[in-house]
Amino acid sequence: MESCKKEIYLDNAATTRAFDEVGERVRDCLCRSYGNPSSLHGKGLEAEHIMRESIQVLADILKVPRESILLTSGGTESDNLAVLGAAQARRRKGRHIITSYLEHPAVLAPMQQLSEQGYEITYIKPDSQGVLHEDDVTDAVRDDTVLVSVMAVNNEIGSVQPVSAIAHKCKEKNPNVLIHCDAVQAFGKIPIFPRRQGIDLLSCSSHKIHGPKGVGALYVADPRMIRPILYGGGQQRDLRPGTENVAGIAGFALAARMVTDQMDQTEAHMRSLKELLIKGIASIEETHVHGSDFDPMWGAASIVSASFRGVSAEVLLHALEDKEIYVSSGSACSSNHPRVSDVLQAIGAAESDLGSTIRFSFSALNTEEEIRDTIRALKELVPVLRRFTRK
């Protein structure tokens, strides 16, 4: 699992380098087991067997029936299918939906679409650490509430949400409400078991866990909970038609198995990297770590969101890039359309922090030496950039 690259890649919340074994698995499927899994000849049956085995791997990790796993093109489609599909399936039961200001655009954009179709969307505000309180969510549940959508781990600041408590309390108040969890930043990194946690719909993505891009999954507890948003050849019980990406799902399953087998060790490793980085950031004047207040045990081990006041995040990002250190100035999904982070605004971040925040995100492939090199680079660059900016 060791990286073969010299650069320091700390943007793993955006995407991860595929494991070598995963790349080999994908290539083998593309070049050898390339049949259409819907075909009746031997090549098609071979592809179908690989697909079924891969789905079983994902189902075993989540401890759910294999039939409850739908293959998708990634986290965005999984989120869209969950939100739009559930709203359509339950439209006669009500048109009220609950979500939060923390959610990924793949959830918020469908919510806006539903709002334009006459659904009422309630947005729950997190506390200053980016955590939702279950009572705030439960209090918003009504008789006509059909869906609650809450992410497991925030992709910008790493806050971990009490999804299980939210799910069980909401269902106590309204047993008919569906619970959707965007687990794109959680799957393979922290234990998550939807049936035990009261989750009806769970979104996952491959490329966040060293798998290939363009593939993901949606757990659906009961197929009657959603309606399709794509229409075609009838694959996957008509809930998500289209020729399945067999090579992608095979790579996804292998990556999922590899990260799950090493989850505890990787979490401890990333937590040590987080602690080291936070201590280094704390030694630089006028810095702030969002949510954690410099506590390395807070939130997900994989993400650190820090502001370097007086320095433009984009300028610092490119200055680090010149040293072959790759970080993010926020969610990669909106980095090509710069705007003030909704998440930072929702947690009440200081005005001076909004344009000066950098996200560092780790994986099993990062090393302590890389973090020390990053701290040295920050200590060198930040004072210089501040002097330049303030002139």
N, C-alpha and C positions, 0 to 999 in steps of 0.2 A: 504493500500500500504506500510505499514511499514515493514522494514526488520526484520526478526526474528533471524538473525545471529549476533554474537558478533564481528566478524572480520570487518575490514574496507576495503570495496571493491571499488577500484578506477580505474577499468579497464573496464568501461562500453562501451568504443568504440570497445572493443574486443567482448564482449557479455554481456548480462544483465541477472539478476535473473528474472525468470518469475513471474509475479504477481500470487498470490494465486488463484485468480478467473480464470486466464488463465489455470493454471495447472488443476483445477477442470473441466474446459470446455473440455480440451483435453482428460482427463481421461474418461469423460462421453461419448465423441464421440468414443473413442477407445473401450470402454466396452459395450456401449448401441447402438449407431448409427453407427455400424461398417460395414454396407453394402457397396458394390462397387457401386459408383454412376452411373456406366454404366449398372447395372443390372435393369431388368424391374419389378422385384417384389417389394413388399412394403418396404423391408429393403433397397433396392437400391434407391428407390424413396425418402425415408427419408434422406439418405446421400446426394442425389443430391439437395434436398431442402436446407439442411444446407450449402452446398457448394455455391449454388446460392445466398443465403442470405448473406454469408460471402463476396463473391465477390462484392455484391452490397454495402456493408459497405465500402470497399476499394475504390470503384468507387465514392461513395458519398464524401469521404474525399478528393479525388483528383479532384472532380467535372468533371468526365469524364463518358462516357457511360460504362455500365457494360461489354459490349461485347469487350471493348478495354483492359480488364485486363486478362493477362495470368498468371496462377499459375506456379511457378517453385520451385526448391529445395533450393533456396536462392539467395543471391546477386551475387555470382560467376556465377551461371547459367544464371541469368538475364543479367548480363554484357556480357557473352559469346554469348548468343542468340542475343542480340542487335547488338553487333559488327560484329560477323561472319554472322549472318542472314541478316543484312542490306547490308554488303559487297557483299554477294552472290546475293541478290535481285537486287542490282544496278550495278552489274559488267559490264553490257553493256553500262552504262552511264558514267563510269569512274572508275579509280583505284587509286584515290588519297584520302587519309583520313587524318584528322587533329585531334590530341589529345595533351596532355601536359605531362610534366615530373612529374606532381603531381598525376597522376592517380594511382589507385589501381592495383595490379598485375592481378586482374581479367579482367582488360581492357588492360593492357600493354602486357600480354602474348598472347592474341588473336591478338593484333596488330603485334607482332613479327611473329606469324604464317602467317598472311596475307602478311607481308613483304616477307616471304620466298616463297609465292605464286605469287609474282610479283607486289603486291600493293606498292605504294609509301606512306610512312607515314611521316608526318611533325609533329614534337614535338615542342610545344610552351613552352618557358621558363617563369616562373612566376617572379614577382619582389621579392625584399628581404623579403617581408612580406608573400610570398606564394600566391599572388593574380595574376590572369591572367588579362591582359588588353585587353578589347574587340577589340581594333584596331589591336593588334598584331595577334589575331586570325583571324579577318576579312581580314587582309592583306594577309594571307596565303591561303585564299579561291580562287580556280580557277574554270574554266569551267568544269573540269573533277573531281572536289571534290564531293564525294558522301556522306560523313559522317563526322561530327564533334562530338567528344566525350569529354565532359568536366564534371567533378564531381561537385556537389553542395557544399559539405563541405569536406575538406581534412581530412582524417582519422588519420593523424599523428600530424599535428599542429593546425588543426581547422580553417584554413582560409576558408572564404566563397567566392565563385566565383560569378561574375556577369552573371549568366547563361542566364537570360532573355535578357540582353543587347547583349550578344554574339549571342544568337539565332536569334534575330530580325535583327541584322546587317549582319550576315552571309546570312540569307535568302534574304535580300535586294540585296546583291551582286550576289547570286546564288539561285534562288527560289527552285531549285531541291535538294539542299543539305538537308540531314537529320540531326537532332540534337538529340544526345543521352546524357542523364544526369544520371550519377551514383549518386543516391540520398540515398544510403544506410545509410550515417551518417546524412542525413537531414530529411528524412521522419519521421513524428511524432514529430519532434523537432522544425522545422521552417515551416512556411506556404509555400507550394509548389503546384502550379496549372499548370500542363504541357500545357494545351491548351492555357491558358492566356499568358504563358511565351514562347510560340513558341517551346516547346519541343515535339519531335515526339516519342521518346522512353525513358522510365524512369524506372530505376531499384530500387527495394525496398527489404528489408530483415526484417524478423520477429524478429529474436533473438537480434537485436539491440534496440528493443523497448519493452522489457519484454514479448515477445512472444516466442513460441517454436523454437528450431533450426530445420534446414532442410526444411524450407519453405520460399518462397519469391514471388515476383510478378514482372511482366514486363508490363508496360503500352505501348501499341502499337496503335498509332493514326489511322493507316490503316493497315489491315493485309497484304496488298501487299508490305509493306515496308520491310518485312523480309522473309527469307526462314528458314525452320526448321533445327536444327542441330541434332535432335534426330528423330528416325523413329520408328513407332510401331502401336498401335491399333487405331489411329485416333482421340483420345481425343483432346479437345480444338482446333477443326477445323484443326487438323493435324499439327498445328504450334508448339505444345508442347505435344506430345503423352505420354501415361503412365497413370496408375491408379492414380487418384488424391489423395493427402494426405489430406483427409477431416478433420481429427482431427487437423492437423497442420494449415490448412487454417482457421478453426473455431477459434483456439487459436490466430492466427495472427490477424484476424478481431477484436476479442475482445480486444486484446492489443492495436491495432491501434485506436479503438474507445476510450479506456480509456486514452491513452496519448494525443489524439487530444482534447478531452474534457477538459483536464487540461494543454494544451500546454502553454498558457500565464503564468499561475502560476508556472509551472515547469521551464520555461525559466527564470523567475525572480529569482526563488529559486537557480537554477544552477548558474546564473550570480553572485549572492551573494556569493556562495561557491567559484567561480572562483576568485572573488575579494579578498576574505579572504586568499585563498591559494597563490595568486600572491604576496600579501603584505608580507606574511610569507616567501616566497622564496626570495623576494627582501631584506629581513633583513639578509640573509646569504651571506657572501662574495663570490665573484667570481661565481655568478650565472647569467643566462641569460634565458629569456622567449622568445622562437622563435615566430617571427611574431608580437607579441603584444607590445614588448618593455615595459612590465609591465602595459599595459593598459587593464583593465578587460572588457572594453566595446568592445574591438576588437574581431573579429571572432566569432565563435560559442561559446555559453555559456558552452558547454559540455566538452571542451577539453582544457588542458593546457600542453604545451610541454616545458620543462625546462631543461637546462644543468647545471650540477654541476661540474665545471671544476676541474680537478685533481682527479676525482672519476670515476671508471669504472661503466657504467650504470648497467651492469649485477651484479656487486658486491653490488651496492646500492639497486637494486631490491631485491636481496636475503636477505640483511640486514633488509629491510623493511618487507619482508615476515616473518622473524623471529619474528617480532612484530605483525604478522597477519594483515599487511597492504599490499594490493595487487595492484600493478601498472604494467606498461608495459615499456619495453625499446624501443618500436616502434610498428609497425603494427604487430598484433598478427599473421597475416597470413604468416609472414616471420620470426617469432621469433625463429623457430626451425632451421633456416638456416641463422645464423648471418652474416650480411654484412653491409657495410656502407649505410645509408639511402639515396636513390635517391632523396627524397624530401628535406632533409637537404642540400644535395649537390646542388640541383637546386636553392635553395634560397640563396646560398653562405654562409652557416653557417661556422663559424671559425673552423679550423682544430681541435682545442682543444675541440669543442662542439660535434664533430661527434660521439665519443665513450662514451660520458658522459650525454646523453640525456634520460630523463625519461618522459613518457606520463602519465598524470593523467586525467581520464575521469569520469564525474559525471552522475548521474541519479536522478530521483525524490526521490529515497530511501536514498540518502546520507544526512548527517546532518552536521550542523556547528561544533558540538562536534567532529565528525570524522575528519573534516579538521583541527581543532585545535590540535588534537592528532597527526595527520600526520605532522604538522609543528613542533611540539615538537620533534617528532622522527627524522625529517630531521636535526634539529638544534643539536641534540645529535650525530647523526651518521656521518654526512658529515665531520665535522672537524676531527673526529677520523679516518675515512677512508682516508682522504687526507694525514694525517700524516703517516699512514701505507703505502700508495701508494708511497709517495715521499721518503721514506726510501729506 
